[in-house]
């Protein structure tokens, strides 16, 4: 049977939980950092002991508002917390404190760019809640172990509308979302450590239909790439199921990244009844206009604004600007670099090229890069002045500057005898030497094979060991070859 996948469209909504980078948990002073021996970041409050009372972490509220403003959300001024009641072994209280009727951030959007163009991914809400603990199944063959270190850690849940059309859009959205979280320094976005987690709600419907199909929720997605893979896999599974006369059942599934398959965890006929009610131990909290204005003033320039600035003010390509704006530390490095030079395109080439390659090789961030922007600007100046070329700078001087963090590029170039010769007599001698060695090629050039000029330039570069000034070399070669 031929499956006509073209008649279907995929509809996806994503729910992202981001652990806020607060030092303490959402409702108590327990350490919120990742790691630690099991059950060492706990207290009677995070364990839900009777008689304990939660106290709201003000920094978590600030971080949630920052993310909401960055995502163009409306900020709810009067906020409440609610109890979300359900039983699970790693939920010590038997309920989770979350926001229900009043999410702190309402609506909003995140812009993405894919091969299909620009699109706004519409948000439904961003709300605050506490995290649950962690069930561990591989320590004891007969029992489930419980680690409550994570219980009570501050989260924001970022919920989109069902407006994502495919895995590529989901990938782009999560990439932009993580970039925003990191730019604002409210979450490290590390999916491997669980500080950013994503569930995907996936459905299909015939094109031109408006009613949403039965959704399947896919959990255990631990990387952005796996979210994309899971959406594509699940959409194909559902289309194939329907085309063969089956019915999509509302269920929760898990994605096995190793096998590239998904499997059912449980079926859902109706939404869970969490019996929400207002949290009696926490009073409402009100966001004043002055407090909101203060937070707004502290938000740094975000990628969207920076990309526009770099392309308009510095004439960078959109591609270059997006690579530089991939993280806040690279932006800071680039901005300091161009404060020392007006060679904006060359500065971008250095950051995107040799600098980024070195960071990838060493698996470090630019904050650990050993060459300060001012020293890199001095290296660029040597190229601008014609004392060295880019090839020599990147292959010979750049590695030496990494080894010795104090030696200036001019000193490295002098020590290694790399300063280009602009002495016309010296360069002319090298040019003459090359032409005398290759009389047959000279004859071919004079008969019209002009592409051989590159061969001659390369040979001059070789015998001069890179010291021949390229412009002077070209000029002298053309003069000699015309005679």
ABEGO torsion letter per residue (X at the ends): XBBBAAABBBBBBBBBBBBBABABBAABABBABBEEBBGABBBAAAAGBBGBBBBBBAAAAAAAAAAAAAAGBBBBABBBBBBBBBBBAABAAGBBBBBAABBABBEEBBBBBBAAEBBBBBBABBBBBBBBBBBBAAABAABBBBBAAABGBBBBBBBBBBABABAAAAAAAAAAAAAAAAAAGABAGBAAAGABBBBBBBBBBBBGBABBBBBBBBBGBABAAAAAAAAAAAAAAAAAAAAAGBBBBBBBBBBBAAAGBBBBABBBABBBBAGBBBBAABBBBBBBAAAAAAAAAABBBBAAAAAAAAAAAAGBBAAAAAAAAABAAAAAAAAAAAAABABAAAAAAAAABAAAAAAAAAGBBAAABABBAAAAAAAAAAAAAGABBAAAAAAAAAAAAAABAABBAAAAAAAAGABBBABAAAAAAAAAAAAAABAAAAAAAAAGBAAAAAAAAAAAAAAAGGABBAAAAAAAAAAAAAX
